[in-house]
Amino acid sequence: MLEEKLDALAQMMAEHMANPFPPGFRGRDVLDHDMVLLDADAYAYAAGALEGPLDQQRHAGLMRVTTVLAKVLPAIDDEYAAKYYTHVRDMAALAAEIETLRDKTPLTGEVRPGGGRG
């Protein structure tokens, strides 16, 4: 199951890189969040999750980004940008789901001491 989700994340990241950044969103803030940085952060955290478990700081950053994306999406008034950032949100959410799966032991499904991060 984890391998399937990793494959799906890799596909989403490839699709993301193939899509042009929304015109008019460079240097634009939505609800006090820089949209370029939000995009870059989400991609970086997803790339880290693809490579292996995130450390505690990057895991917290991924959770922050997913929360911010959920907050700013309804405030985006451009159709293409809304679609673009919905994909970014979905990519970050899948990375977070992968991290959650990694936190569980394979046999019992219980969280390992220390959150599974060694």
C-alpha positions as a printed NumPy array, in Angstrom:
array([[  0.   ,   0.   ,   0.   ],
       [  2.816,   2.404,   0.846],
       [  4.542,   1.673,  -2.462],
       [  1.337,   2.454,  -4.379],
       [  1.   ,   5.77 ,  -2.594],
       [  4.662,   6.602,  -3.257],
       [  4.102,   5.871,  -6.958],
       [  1.008,   8.091,  -6.943],
       [  2.973,  10.89 ,  -5.253],
       [  5.751,  10.621,  -7.833],
       [  3.128,  10.876, -10.595],
       [  1.486,  13.896,  -8.972],
       [  4.858,  15.61 ,  -8.645],
       [  5.624,  14.984, -12.323],
       [  2.225,  16.409, -13.298],
       [  2.855,  19.411, -11.069],
       [  6.168,  20.161, -12.758],
       [  4.497,  19.914, -16.178],
       [  1.904,  22.564, -15.291],
       [  2.852,  26.231, -15.699],
       [  2.708,  28.399, -12.609],
       [ -0.489,  30.493, -12.577],
       [ -0.054,  33.86 , -14.308],
       [ -0.416,  36.741, -11.921],
       [  0.464,  34.735,  -8.827],
       [  4.185,  35.524,  -8.73 ],
       [  4.649,  37.876,  -5.822],
       [  0.985,  37.609,  -4.89 ],
       [ -0.149,  36.983,  -1.345],
       [ -3.435,  35.294,  -0.557],
       [ -4.535,  35.745,   3.045],
       [ -0.986,  36.881,   3.883],
       [  0.658,  33.792,   2.349],
       [  3.15 ,  34.156,  -0.505],
       [  1.851,  31.846,  -3.208],
       [  5.249,  31.127,  -4.766],
       [  6.706,  30.091,  -1.416],
       [  3.643,  28.014,  -0.608],
       [  4.006,  26.162,  -3.899],
       [  7.749,  25.644,  -3.418],
       [  7.372,  24.495,   0.179],
       [  4.64 ,  21.992,  -0.684],
       [  6.74 ,  20.515,  -3.481],
       [  9.87 ,  20.341,  -1.308],
       [  8.046,  18.544,   1.507],
       [  6.459,  16.126,  -0.958],
       [  9.894,  15.435,  -2.485],
       [ 11.268,  14.768,   0.984],
       [  8.419,  12.368,   1.763],
       [  9.11 ,  10.573,  -1.502],
       [ 12.755,  10.049,  -0.516],
       [ 12.07 ,   8.726,   2.967],
       [ 10.602,   9.617,   6.337],
       [ 10.632,  13.314,   7.167],
       [ 12.332,  14.494,  10.316],
       [ 10.176,  16.153,  12.949],
       [ 10.785,  19.694,  11.686],
       [  9.944,  18.887,   8.053],
       [  6.94 ,  16.822,   9.13 ],
       [  5.637,  19.85 ,  11.05 ],
       [  6.293,  22.018,   7.984],
       [  4.291,  19.654,   5.789],
       [  1.383,  19.779,   8.228],
       [  1.559,  23.591,   8.276],
       [  1.542,  23.761,   4.463],
       [ -1.478,  21.461,   4.163],
       [ -3.36 ,  23.614,   6.68 ],
       [ -2.458,  26.837,   4.871],
       [ -3.472,  25.402,   1.49 ],
       [ -6.882,  24.43 ,   2.861],
       [ -7.261,  27.977,   4.177],
       [ -6.201,  29.852,   1.022],
       [ -7.927,  27.698,  -1.618],
       [-11.405,  29.2  ,  -1.124],
       [ -9.885,  32.695,  -1.448],
       [ -8.359,  32.053,  -4.898],
       [-10.566,  33.72 ,  -7.47 ],
       [ -8.774,  32.559, -10.632],
       [-10.037,  29.29 , -12.15 ],
       [ -6.656,  28.019, -13.365],
       [ -4.906,  29.029, -10.127],
       [ -7.59 ,  27.312,  -8.071],
       [ -7.099,  24.101, -10.064],
       [ -3.296,  24.422,  -9.802],
       [ -3.34 ,  24.949,  -6.04 ],
       [ -5.922,  22.201,  -5.531],
       [ -3.374,  19.866,  -7.125],
       [ -0.671,  21.278,  -4.82 ],
       [ -2.939,  20.677,  -1.813],
       [ -3.69 ,  17.118,  -2.941],
       [  0.029,  16.459,  -3.439],
       [  0.838,  17.734,   0.063],
       [ -2.066,  15.757,   1.55 ],
       [ -0.811,  12.56 ,  -0.086],
       [  2.681,  13.224,   1.28 ],
       [  1.151,  13.665,   4.744],
       [ -0.788,  10.418,   4.321],
       [  2.439,   8.629,   3.391],
       [  4.099,  10.   ,   6.515],
       [  1.185,   8.735,   8.618],
       [  1.521,   5.273,   7.088],
       [  5.218,   5.264,   7.895],
       [  4.451,   6.044,  11.537],
       [  2.611,   2.735,  11.93 ],
       [  4.25 ,  -0.598,  12.446],
       [  3.657,  -3.009,   9.569],
       [  2.131,  -5.812,  11.661],
       [  0.04 ,  -4.175,  14.38 ],
       [ -0.844,  -0.811,  12.904],
       [  0.123,   0.836,  16.166],
       [  2.27 ,   3.923,  16.328],
       [  5.874,   3.145,  17.196],
       [  7.536,   5.01 ,  20.063],
       [  8.962,   8.285,  18.805],
       [  6.497,   8.477,  15.92 ],
       [  8.462,   6.019,  13.809],
       [ 11.253,   8.469,  13.129],
       [ 14.649,   7.171,  14.076]])
